[in-house]
């Protein structure tokens, strides 16, 4: 059975689309945790104000930090690079 070219193109698109849907389903992650690459969490704070305080304290000792929402939706996580992790923790624990 020979099908005309437009029908073969349509069949090919449907097969590729079907494979795409199956692969997306198969590799779907149920884990809501976001991956931030090399960054490590050094603090979890309850508010944006507290996160700003932590970031300012880290900036004072030369550590770059970023703040992201926590996985549980409550609070924020302060992240730094691994090379700055010990310095950041020491700066936050130093009173």
C-alpha positions in Angstrom: 0.0 0.0 0.0 1.6 3.2 -1.1 0.5 6.4 0.5 0.9 9.9 -1.1 3.7 12.1 0.2 1.5 14.4 2.3 0.1 11.4 4.2 3.6 10.0 4.8 4.7 13.4 6.2 1.6 13.5 8.5 2.3 9.9 9.7 5.9 10.8 10.4 4.9 13.9 12.4 2.4 11.9 14.4 5.0 9.3 15.2 7.6 11.8 16.3 5.0 13.7 18.3 3.9 10.5 20.0 7.5 9.6 20.8 8.0 13.1 22.3 4.9 12.7 24.5 6.1 9.2 25.7 9.6 10.4 26.4 8.4 13.5 28.3 6.2 11.3 30.4 8.9 8.7 31.0 11.5 11.2 32.1 9.2 13.5 34.1 10.6 14.3 37.6 8.2 14.1 40.5 10.8 15.8 42.7 9.9 19.5 43.1 13.4 20.4 44.3 15.1 22.7 42.0 18.7 22.2 41.1 20.9 25.2 41.4 24.1 23.5 40.1 27.1 24.2 42.2 25.4 26.5 44.7 25.1 25.3 48.3 22.5 26.3 50.9 24.0 28.0 53.9 20.9 29.5 55.5 17.1 29.2 55.4 15.4 32.4 56.5 11.7 33.2 57.0 11.4 36.5 55.1 12.9 38.7 52.4 14.1 41.2 55.0 16.1 38.4 56.8 17.5 37.3 53.5 18.6 40.8 52.7 20.4 41.0 56.1 22.2 37.7 55.4 23.2 38.8 51.9 24.5 42.1 53.2 26.6 40.4 55.9 28.0 38.0 53.3 28.8 40.9 50.9 30.7 42.6 53.7 33.2 39.7 53.8 33.4 39.4 50.0 31.0 36.4 49.5 28.5 36.5 46.6 25.1 35.0 47.6 21.8 34.5 46.0 18.4 33.9 47.5 15.8 31.5 46.1 12.4 30.3 47.4 12.5 27.2 49.6 11.0 24.0 48.3 8.3 23.9 50.9 7.1 27.3 50.0 7.9 28.7 53.4 10.9 31.0 53.6 13.9 31.5 51.4 17.2 29.7 50.9 20.5 31.6 50.8 23.0 30.0 48.4 26.7 30.4 47.8 29.4 28.7 45.8 31.3 25.8 47.4 34.6 27.8 47.5 32.8 30.4 49.7 30.8 28.1 51.9 33.1 28.0 54.9 33.8 31.7 54.8 30.0 32.4 54.6 29.2 30.1 57.5 31.9 31.6 59.6 30.7 35.2 58.8 27.1 34.3 59.8 28.2 32.6 63.0 30.6 35.4 64.0 28.9 37.8 66.4 
